[in-house]
């Protein structure tokens, strides 16, 4: 068979994609790395993104992952691993990083 064709009759086409899949002797895709699925176009569990290079595994009670692999914290939890806690009160609010921000008329002690 010429390169890219496989099978007894050389009628099965498979062109490998570096880092995504190679071709077996019979012309089927053999997924590599974090790729999966019949055509190696899906990410294995825990990986996301166009290149399946974003890793996120949900931790029950701590965070979950959206379709892009971004960690989503429950209310009151902030930070990369949702390990910073801040709950707004009548004295302060919380920044997007979980830092306490004193409200007008209050100061940090």
N, C-alpha and C positions, 0 to 999 in steps of 0.2 A: 504494500500500500504506500501511497505517497504520504508525506507528513500531514497530519490532521485527519486522516481517514483510517478506519479500523474495521475489523470483522472479516469473516471468510470471503466476502465479496467486496471488501473495501468500500462499503456503502454507508458506514456509520461515521459521521463527522463529529470530531471533538477537538476543540482548540483550547489548550490549557490557559488559565489566567494565573499568572505568577502571584503566589500568596493566597489565592482563593481556591483553586482546584487544579489537579493534574488529571490526566486521562489514563484509565486502565487499559490493559491489552485488548479488551473487548470494546473500548470506546466510551465507557461510562465515566461520569465525573467522580473523582475521588476528592472529597472536600478536605481542605487543609485548615489548620489553625482554628479560628473561632467561627468558621463557616459551616453551615449544615443545609439540609434539604436536598431534594432530588437534583436540582440544578445548582446547588451550593450558593443560593442567593439569600439565605436566611442566616441569622446569627444563632449560635448555640445559646442555651439558657444562661442568663447572667451577662450577656454582651449585647450591645446596642450600637446604633449609628450606621452611616453609609458604608463604613469599612469594618463594622463589627469590632471596633477598637475601644468602645466605651464600656467599662465594666461597672456593673451595679447589681448587687444581690440584696434584695429586701431583708431587713431585720425586723421581724414582727414586734410591734410596740415601739419601735424606734424610728424607722423610716421605710418608705416604699419607693419604687422606681417608676418613672413615667416611660412612655414609648421611646424616648430619646436616651434613656439611661440616667436621667437626672434624678438625684435623690430628693424626695419630697418629705419634708418634716411635718409632723403633726403640729397643731397649734401650740405655741409656747416653746417650741424647740427650734433651734437655729444652728448654723455652722455646717461645715463640710459633712460631718457625720451625725448632725442633729443632736450634739452633746452639750450645747449651750442652751440654758433655760432662762426664759424671761417671760413673765406674765404681767401685762400692763396693770397699773393701779391708778388711783386718783392722784398719786404723787409723780409717777413716771410712765413713760411709754417705752416701747422697744424698737430699736433700729432693725434693719434687715439682717444684721449680723447677730442680733440678740443682746446688744449693748443697751443698758438702761439709759434713757434720756429723760432728765428731769423736766417736768412741766413748768410752765411760767410760774414764777414765785417760789420755786423750790430749788434747793441746792444739794449737792452731794456732800455727805458727811464722811 
